[in-house]
Amino acid sequence: MIDWFLQIFIYIIIADALLSWVPEMRRQPWAEKLHQIANAPQKPIRDLMPKDLPIDPTPMIVIILIQMLMYLF
């Protein structure tokens, strides 16, 4: 059950990252909710990262951490 939840969460993070390339879709209510869900674990990591990076590696870091967590369960 935990494995299934974590896998769905990985898909949410990927969908949020892809939606960041389509600004007009980000204004949709469902996309805003998706962003809120995906941003919850990314915010603490993003706050530690330098602000002037050309791309945001935070989604990939969170996905790797989730996969490590899945390996434990």
Buried (B, 14 or more C-beta within 10 A) or exposed (E): EEEEEBEEBBEBBBBBBEBBEEEEEBEEEEBEEBBEBBBEBBEEBBEEEEEEEEEBEBBEBBBEEBEEEBEEE
